[in-house]
Amino acid sequence: MDVVGTILLLILIVFLISRVAHFFNDTKHKLNEIDRKVEEIQEYIANKEDN
């Protein structure tokens, strides 16, 4: 049973690391999207001030 428990623990650790990596990757994509939206708003404001 000790070997089975060790294998299950290893699988759990790999799964948790995978989930954390996906979370950070998704967060990175969302931050990039927010940055793009902020740039669009700044361009819109700059164009509106020019008119």
mmJSON file of the N, C-alpha and C atoms, coordinates in Angstrom:
{"data_MODEL":{"atom_site":{
"group_PDB":["ATOM","ATOM","ATOM","ATOM","ATOM","ATOM","ATOM","ATOM","ATOM","ATOM","ATOM","ATOM","ATOM","ATOM","ATOM","ATOM","ATOM","ATOM","ATOM","ATOM","ATOM","ATOM","ATOM","ATOM","ATOM","ATOM","ATOM","ATOM","ATOM","ATOM","ATOM","ATOM","ATOM","ATOM","ATOM","ATOM","ATOM","ATOM","ATOM","ATOM","ATOM","ATOM","ATOM","ATOM","ATOM","ATOM","ATOM","ATOM","ATOM","ATOM","ATOM","ATOM","ATOM","ATOM","ATOM","ATOM","ATOM","ATOM","ATOM","ATOM","ATOM","ATOM","ATOM","ATOM","ATOM","ATOM","ATOM","ATOM","ATOM","ATOM","ATOM","ATOM","ATOM","ATOM","ATOM","ATOM","ATOM","ATOM","ATOM","ATOM","ATOM","ATOM","ATOM","ATOM","ATOM","ATOM","ATOM","ATOM","ATOM","ATOM","ATOM","ATOM","ATOM","ATOM","ATOM","ATOM","ATOM","ATOM","ATOM","ATOM","ATOM","ATOM","ATOM","ATOM","ATOM","ATOM","ATOM","ATOM","ATOM","ATOM","ATOM","ATOM","ATOM","ATOM","ATOM","ATOM","ATOM","ATOM","ATOM","ATOM","ATOM","ATOM","ATOM","ATOM","ATOM","ATOM","ATOM","ATOM","ATOM","ATOM","ATOM","ATOM","ATOM","ATOM","ATOM","ATOM","ATOM","ATOM","ATOM","ATOM","ATOM","ATOM","ATOM","ATOM","ATOM","ATOM","ATOM","ATOM","ATOM","ATOM","ATOM","ATOM","ATOM"],
"id":[1,2,3,4,5,6,7,8,9,10,11,12,13,14,15,16,17,18,19,20,21,22,23,24,25,26,27,28,29,30,31,32,33,34,35,36,37,38,39,40,41,42,43,44,45,46,47,48,49,50,51,52,53,54,55,56,57,58,59,60,61,62,63,64,65,66,67,68,69,70,71,72,73,74,75,76,77,78,79,80,81,82,83,84,85,86,87,88,89,90,91,92,93,94,95,96,97,98,99,100,101,102,103,104,105,106,107,108,109,110,111,112,113,114,115,116,117,118,119,120,121,122,123,124,125,126,127,128,129,130,131,132,133,134,135,136,137,138,139,140,141,142,143,144,145,146,147,148,149,150,151,152,153],
"type_symbol":["N","C","C","N","C","C","N","C","C","N","C","C","N","C","C","N","C","C","N","C","C","N","C","C","N","C","C","N","C","C","N","C","C","N","C","C","N","C","C","N","C","C","N","C","C","N","C","C","N","C","C","N","C","C","N","C","C","N","C","C","N","C","C","N","C","C","N","C","C","N","C","C","N","C","C","N","C","C","N","C","C","N","C","C","N","C","C","N","C","C","N","C","C","N","C","C","N","C","C","N","C","C","N","C","C","N","C","C","N","C","C","N","C","C","N","C","C","N","C","C","N","C","C","N","C","C","N","C","C","N","C","C","N","C","C","N","C","C","N","C","C","N","C","C","N","C","C","N","C","C","N","C","C"],
"label_atom_id":["N","CA","C","N","CA","C","N","CA","C","N","CA","C","N","CA","C","N","CA","C","N","CA","C","N","CA","C","N","CA","C","N","CA","C","N","CA","C","N","CA","C","N","CA","C","N","CA","C","N","CA","C","N","CA","C","N","CA","C","N","CA","C","N","CA","C","N","CA","C","N","CA","C","N","CA","C","N","CA","C","N","CA","C","N","CA","C","N","CA","C","N","CA","C","N","CA","C","N","CA","C","N","CA","C","N","CA","C","N","CA","C","N","CA","C","N","CA","C","N","CA","C","N","CA","C","N","CA","C","N","CA","C","N","CA","C","N","CA","C","N","CA","C","N","CA","C","N","CA","C","N","CA","C","N","CA","C","N","CA","C","N","CA","C","N","CA","C","N","CA","C","N","CA","C","N","CA","C"],
"label_alt_id":[null,null,null,null,null,null,null,null,null,null,null,null,null,null,null,null,null,null,null,null,null,null,null,null,null,null,null,null,null,null,null,null,null,null,null,null,null,null,null,null,null,null,null,null,null,null,null,null,null,null,null,null,null,null,null,null,null,null,null,null,null,null,null,null,null,null,null,null,null,null,null,null,null,null,null,null,null,null,null,null,null,null,null,null,null,null,null,null,null,null,null,null,null,null,null,null,null,null,null,null,null,null,null,null,null,null,null,null,null,null,null,null,null,null,null,null,null,null,null,null,null,null,null,null,null,null,null,null,null,null,null,null,null,null,null,null,null,null,null,null,null,null,null,null,null,null,null,null,null,null,null,null,null],
"label_comp_id":["MET","MET","MET","ASP","ASP","ASP","VAL","VAL","VAL","VAL","VAL","VAL","GLY","GLY","GLY","THR","THR","THR","ILE","ILE","ILE","LEU","LEU","LEU","LEU","LEU","LEU","LEU","LEU","LEU","ILE","ILE","ILE","LEU","LEU","LEU","ILE","ILE","ILE","VAL","VAL","VAL","PHE","PHE","PHE","LEU","LEU","LEU","ILE","ILE","ILE","SER","SER","SER","ARG","ARG","ARG","VAL","VAL","VAL","ALA","ALA","ALA","HIS","HIS","HIS","PHE","PHE","PHE","PHE","PHE","PHE","ASN","ASN","ASN","ASP","ASP","ASP","THR","THR","THR","LYS","LYS","LYS","HIS","HIS","HIS","LYS","LYS","LYS","LEU","LEU","LEU","ASN","ASN","ASN","GLU","GLU","GLU","ILE","ILE","ILE","ASP","ASP","ASP","ARG","ARG","ARG","LYS","LYS","LYS","VAL","VAL","VAL","GLU","GLU","GLU","GLU","GLU","GLU","ILE","ILE","ILE","GLN","GLN","GLN","GLU","GLU","GLU","TYR","TYR","TYR","ILE","ILE","ILE","ALA","ALA","ALA","ASN","ASN","ASN","LYS","LYS","LYS","GLU","GLU","GLU","ASP","ASP","ASP","ASN","ASN","ASN"],
"label_asym_id":["A","A","A","A","A","A","A","A","A","A","A","A","A","A","A","A","A","A","A","A","A","A","A","A","A","A","A","A","A","A","A","A","A","A","A","A","A","A","A","A","A","A","A","A","A","A","A","A","A","A","A","A","A","A","A","A","A","A","A","A","A","A","A","A","A","A","A","A","A","A","A","A","A","A","A","A","A","A","A","A","A","A","A","A","A","A","A","A","A","A","A","A","A","A","A","A","A","A","A","A","A","A","A","A","A","A","A","A","A","A","A","A","A","A","A","A","A","A","A","A","A","A","A","A","A","A","A","A","A","A","A","A","A","A","A","A","A","A","A","A","A","A","A","A","A","A","A","A","A","A","A","A","A"],
"label_entity_id":["1","1","1","1","1","1","1","1","1","1","1","1","1","1","1","1","1","1","1","1","1","1","1","1","1","1","1","1","1","1","1","1","1","1","1","1","1","1","1","1","1","1","1","1","1","1","1","1","1","1","1","1","1","1","1","1","1","1","1","1","1","1","1","1","1","1","1","1","1","1","1","1","1","1","1","1","1","1","1","1","1","1","1","1","1","1","1","1","1","1","1","1","1","1","1","1","1","1","1","1","1","1","1","1","1","1","1","1","1","1","1","1","1","1","1","1","1","1","1","1","1","1","1","1","1","1","1","1","1","1","1","1","1","1","1","1","1","1","1","1","1","1","1","1","1","1","1","1","1","1","1","1","1"],
"label_seq_id":[1,1,1,2,2,2,3,3,3,4,4,4,5,5,5,6,6,6,7,7,7,8,8,8,9,9,9,10,10,10,11,11,11,12,12,12,13,13,13,14,14,14,15,15,15,16,16,16,17,17,17,18,18,18,19,19,19,20,20,20,21,21,21,22,22,22,23,23,23,24,24,24,25,25,25,26,26,26,27,27,27,28,28,28,29,29,29,30,30,30,31,31,31,32,32,32,33,33,33,34,34,34,35,35,35,36,36,36,37,37,37,38,38,38,39,39,39,40,40,40,41,41,41,42,42,42,43,43,43,44,44,44,45,45,45,46,46,46,47,47,47,48,48,48,49,49,49,50,50,50,51,51,51],
"pdbx_PDB_ins_code":[null,null,null,null,null,null,null,null,null,null,null,null,null,null,null,null,null,null,null,null,null,null,null,null,null,null,null,null,null,null,null,null,null,null,null,null,null,null,null,null,null,null,null,null,null,null,null,null,null,null,null,null,null,null,null,null,null,null,null,null,null,null,null,null,null,null,null,null,null,null,null,null,null,null,null,null,null,null,null,null,null,null,null,null,null,null,null,null,null,null,null,null,null,null,null,null,null,null,null,null,null,null,null,null,null,null,null,null,null,null,null,null,null,null,null,null,null,null,null,null,null,null,null,null,null,null,null,null,null,null,null,null,null,null,null,null,null,null,null,null,null,null,null,null,null,null,null,null,null,null,null,null,null],
"Cartn_x":[0.835,0.0,0.871,2.089,2.975,3.337,3.554,3.907,2.725,1.526,0.325,0.108,0.279,0.126,1.137,2.358,3.397,3.068,2.592,2.221,1.057,0.056,-1.082,-0.647,0.256,0.765,1.513,2.312,3.05,2.09,1.056,0.054,-0.66,-0.995,-1.653,-0.762,0.508,1.449,1.568,1.695,1.785,0.507,-0.642,-1.919,-1.998,-1.614,-1.672,-0.727,0.469,1.409,0.82,0.188,-0.434,-1.542,-2.367,-3.471,-2.938,-1.911,-1.323,-0.736,-0.062,0.516,-0.578,-1.67,-2.774,-3.39,-3.505,-4.054,-3.204,-1.879,-0.999,-1.02,-1.093,-1.157,-2.437,-3.567,-4.841,-4.801,-4.2,-4.079,-3.249,-2.191,-1.336,-2.142,-2.954,-3.767,-4.786,-5.395,-6.373,-5.714,-4.521,-3.808,-3.43,-3.016,-2.708,-3.952,-5.09,-6.343,-6.716,-6.531,-6.82,-5.898,-4.613,-3.67,-4.096,-4.54,-4.984,-6.204,-7.135,-8.326,-7.947,-7.007,-6.565,-5.939,-5.129,-4.521,-5.589,-6.616,-7.703,-8.423,-8.656,-9.324,-8.456,-7.153,-6.25,-6.231,-6.214,-6.253,-7.564,-8.67,-9.976,-10.013,-9.493,-9.471,-8.574,-7.413,-6.498,-7.139,-7.837,-8.508,-9.656,-10.342,-11.465,-10.964,-9.813,-9.242,-8.745,-8.292,-7.805,-8.936,-10.141,-11.281,-11.835],
"Cartn_y":[-1.195,0.0,1.246,1.119,2.281,2.77,1.849,2.213,2.901,2.364,2.948,4.357,4.53,5.851,6.844,6.407,7.279,7.683,6.734,7.036,8.019,7.797,8.717,10.112,10.189,11.484,12.188,11.449,12.02,12.547,11.773,12.206,13.458,13.51,14.685,15.918,15.771,16.898,17.398,16.487,16.881,17.595,17.086,17.71,19.125,19.306,20.629,21.612,21.16,22.03,22.426,21.495,21.773,22.812,22.675,23.624,25.023,25.116,26.422,27.049,26.255,26.773,27.279,26.546,26.999,28.277,28.379,29.583,30.796,30.671,31.799,32.145,31.15,31.401,32.151,31.73,32.403,33.828,34.025,35.36,36.254,35.71,36.475,36.929,36.03,36.386,37.469,37.369,38.376,39.73,39.752,41.014,41.641,40.83,41.353,41.938,41.288,41.799,43.132,43.242,44.495,45.599,45.289,46.281,46.765,45.855,46.219,47.135,46.838,47.675,49.073,49.155,50.453,51.275,50.631,51.332,51.823,51.023,51.443,52.656,52.661,53.793,55.039,54.887,56.033,56.593,55.723,56.181,56.895,56.367,56.985,58.375,58.505,59.808,60.782,60.316,61.185,61.643,60.754,61.124,62.083,61.905,62.778,64.181,64.276,65.575,66.31,65.568,66.192,66.843,66.33,66.874,68.06],
"Cartn_z":[0.0,0.0,0.0,0.485,0.552,-0.849,-1.775,-3.153,-3.831,-3.623,-4.223,-3.675,-2.394,-1.787,-2.327,-2.52,-3.067,-4.5,-5.287,-6.676,-6.714,-5.867,-5.812,-5.371,-4.421,-3.969,-5.094,-5.833,-6.961,-8.025,-8.337,-9.32,-8.823,-7.55,-6.975,-7.075,-6.776,-6.846,-8.282,-9.249,-10.661,-11.086,-10.661,-10.996,-10.427,-9.172,-8.554,-9.239,-9.579,-10.295,-11.651,-12.328,-13.617,-13.48,-12.443,-12.247,-11.942,-11.13,-10.807,-12.067,-12.894,-14.138,-15.075,-15.195,-16.034,-15.48,-14.157,-13.538,-13.878,-13.734,-14.021,-15.505,-16.369,-17.807,-18.157,-17.576,-17.82,-17.287,-16.12,-15.541,-16.447,-17.014,-17.93,-19.143,-19.708,-20.865,-20.507,-19.343,-18.928,-18.71,-18.124,-17.928,-19.267,-20.225,-21.556,-22.215,-22.018,-22.573,-21.924,-20.623,-19.923,-20.416,-20.597,-21.119,-22.5,-23.339,-24.684,-24.616,-23.714,-23.564,-23.072,-22.136,-21.622,-22.749,-23.583,-24.716,-25.694,-25.93,-26.815,-26.243,-24.946,-24.3,-24.393,-24.166,-24.264,-25.683,-26.688,-28.077,-28.369,-27.873,-28.086,-27.469,-26.251,-25.574,-26.331,-26.78,-27.526,-28.831,-29.524,-30.773,-30.517,-29.42,-29.092,-28.745,-28.067,-27.717,-28.957,-29.975,-31.206,-31.986,-31.853,-32.617,-31.97],
"occupancy":[1.0,1.0,1.0,1.0,1.0,1.0,1.0,1.0,1.0,1.0,1.0,1.0,1.0,1.0,1.0,1.0,1.0,1.0,1.0,1.0,1.0,1.0,1.0,1.0,1.0,1.0,1.0,1.0,1.0,1.0,1.0,1.0,1.0,1.0,1.0,1.0,1.0,1.0,1.0,1.0,1.0,1.0,1.0,1.0,1.0,1.0,1.0,1.0,1.0,1.0,1.0,1.0,1.0,1.0,1.0,1.0,1.0,1.0,1.0,1.0,1.0,1.0,1.0,1.0,1.0,1.0,1.0,1.0,1.0,1.0,1.0,1.0,1.0,1.0,1.0,1.0,1.0,1.0,1.0,1.0,1.0,1.0,1.0,1.0,1.0,1.0,1.0,1.0,1.0,1.0,1.0,1.0,1.0,1.0,1.0,1.0,1.0,1.0,1.0,1.0,1.0,1.0,1.0,1.0,1.0,1.0,1.0,1.0,1.0,1.0,1.0,1.0,1.0,1.0,1.0,1.0,1.0,1.0,1.0,1.0,1.0,1.0,1.0,1.0,1.0,1.0,1.0,1.0,1.0,1.0,1.0,1.0,1.0,1.0,1.0,1.0,1.0,1.0,1.0,1.0,1.0,1.0,1.0,1.0,1.0,1.0,1.0,1.0,1.0,1.0,1.0,1.0,1.0],
"B_iso_or_equiv":[0.0,0.0,0.0,0.0,0.0,0.0,0.0,0.0,0.0,0.0,0.0,0.0,0.0,0.0,0.0,0.0,0.0,0.0,0.0,0.0,0.0,0.0,0.0,0.0,0.0,0.0,0.0,0.0,0.0,0.0,0.0,0.0,0.0,0.0,0.0,0.0,0.0,0.0,0.0,0.0,0.0,0.0,0.0,0.0,0.0,0.0,0.0,0.0,0.0,0.0,0.0,0.0,0.0,0.0,0.0,0.0,0.0,0.0,0.0,0.0,0.0,0.0,0.0,0.0,0.0,0.0,0.0,0.0,0.0,0.0,0.0,0.0,0.0,0.0,0.0,0.0,0.0,0.0,0.0,0.0,0.0,0.0,0.0,0.0,0.0,0.0,0.0,0.0,0.0,0.0,0.0,0.0,0.0,0.0,0.0,0.0,0.0,0.0,0.0,0.0,0.0,0.0,0.0,0.0,0.0,0.0,0.0,0.0,0.0,0.0,0.0,0.0,0.0,0.0,0.0,0.0,0.0,0.0,0.0,0.0,0.0,0.0,0.0,0.0,0.0,0.0,0.0,0.0,0.0,0.0,0.0,0.0,0.0,0.0,0.0,0.0,0.0,0.0,0.0,0.0,0.0,0.0,0.0,0.0,0.0,0.0,0.0,0.0,0.0,0.0,0.0,0.0,0.0],
"pdbx_formal_charge":[null,null,null,null,null,null,null,null,null,null,null,null,null,null,null,null,null,null,null,null,null,null,null,null,null,null,null,null,null,null,null,null,null,null,null,null,null,null,null,null,null,null,null,null,null,null,null,null,null,null,null,null,null,null,null,null,null,null,null,null,null,null,null,null,null,null,null,null,null,null,null,null,null,null,null,null,null,null,null,null,null,null,null,null,null,null,null,null,null,null,null,null,null,null,null,null,null,null,null,null,null,null,null,null,null,null,null,null,null,null,null,null,null,null,null,null,null,null,null,null,null,null,null,null,null,null,null,null,null,null,null,null,null,null,null,null,null,null,null,null,null,null,null,null,null,null,null,null,null,null,null,null,null],
"auth_seq_id":[1,1,1,2,2,2,3,3,3,4,4,4,5,5,5,6,6,6,7,7,7,8,8,8,9,9,9,10,10,10,11,11,11,12,12,12,13,13,13,14,14,14,15,15,15,16,16,16,17,17,17,18,18,18,19,19,19,20,20,20,21,21,21,22,22,22,23,23,23,24,24,24,25,25,25,26,26,26,27,27,27,28,28,28,29,29,29,30,30,30,31,31,31,32,32,32,33,33,33,34,34,34,35,35,35,36,36,36,37,37,37,38,38,38,39,39,39,40,40,40,41,41,41,42,42,42,43,43,43,44,44,44,45,45,45,46,46,46,47,47,47,48,48,48,49,49,49,50,50,50,51,51,51],
"auth_comp_id":["MET","MET","MET","ASP","ASP","ASP","VAL","VAL","VAL","VAL","VAL","VAL","GLY","GLY","GLY","THR","THR","THR","ILE","ILE","ILE","LEU","LEU","LEU","LEU","LEU","LEU","LEU","LEU","LEU","ILE","ILE","ILE","LEU","LEU","LEU","ILE","ILE","ILE","VAL","VAL","VAL","PHE","PHE","PHE","LEU","LEU","LEU","ILE","ILE","ILE","SER","SER","SER","ARG","ARG","ARG","VAL","VAL","VAL","ALA","ALA","ALA","HIS","HIS","HIS","PHE","PHE","PHE","PHE","PHE","PHE","ASN","ASN","ASN","ASP","ASP","ASP","THR","THR","THR","LYS","LYS","LYS","HIS","HIS","HIS","LYS","LYS","LYS","LEU","LEU","LEU","ASN","ASN","ASN","GLU","GLU","GLU","ILE","ILE","ILE","ASP","ASP","ASP","ARG","ARG","ARG","LYS","LYS","LYS","VAL","VAL","VAL","GLU","GLU","GLU","GLU","GLU","GLU","ILE","ILE","ILE","GLN","GLN","GLN","GLU","GLU","GLU","TYR","TYR","TYR","ILE","ILE","ILE","ALA","ALA","ALA","ASN","ASN","ASN","LYS","LYS","LYS","GLU","GLU","GLU","ASP","ASP","ASP","ASN","ASN","ASN"],
"auth_asym_id":["A","A","A","A","A","A","A","A","A","A","A","A","A","A","A","A","A","A","A","A","A","A","A","A","A","A","A","A","A","A","A","A","A","A","A","A","A","A","A","A","A","A","A","A","A","A","A","A","A","A","A","A","A","A","A","A","A","A","A","A","A","A","A","A","A","A","A","A","A","A","A","A","A","A","A","A","A","A","A","A","A","A","A","A","A","A","A","A","A","A","A","A","A","A","A","A","A","A","A","A","A","A","A","A","A","A","A","A","A","A","A","A","A","A","A","A","A","A","A","A","A","A","A","A","A","A","A","A","A","A","A","A","A","A","A","A","A","A","A","A","A","A","A","A","A","A","A","A","A","A","A","A","A"],
"auth_atom_id":["N","CA","C","N","CA","C","N","CA","C","N","CA","C","N","CA","C","N","CA","C","N","CA","C","N","CA","C","N","CA","C","N","CA","C","N","CA","C","N","CA","C","N","CA","C","N","CA","C","N","CA","C","N","CA","C","N","CA","C","N","CA","C","N","CA","C","N","CA","C","N","CA","C","N","CA","C","N","CA","C","N","CA","C","N","CA","C","N","CA","C","N","CA","C","N","CA","C","N","CA","C","N","CA","C","N","CA","C","N","CA","C","N","CA","C","N","CA","C","N","CA","C","N","CA","C","N","CA","C","N","CA","C","N","CA","C","N","CA","C","N","CA","C","N","CA","C","N","CA","C","N","CA","C","N","CA","C","N","CA","C","N","CA","C","N","CA","C","N","CA","C","N","CA","C","N","CA","C"],
"pdbx_PDB_model_num":[1,1,1,1,1,1,1,1,1,1,1,1,1,1,1,1,1,1,1,1,1,1,1,1,1,1,1,1,1,1,1,1,1,1,1,1,1,1,1,1,1,1,1,1,1,1,1,1,1,1,1,1,1,1,1,1,1,1,1,1,1,1,1,1,1,1,1,1,1,1,1,1,1,1,1,1,1,1,1,1,1,1,1,1,1,1,1,1,1,1,1,1,1,1,1,1,1,1,1,1,1,1,1,1,1,1,1,1,1,1,1,1,1,1,1,1,1,1,1,1,1,1,1,1,1,1,1,1,1,1,1,1,1,1,1,1,1,1,1,1,1,1,1,1,1,1,1,1,1,1,1,1,1]
}}}
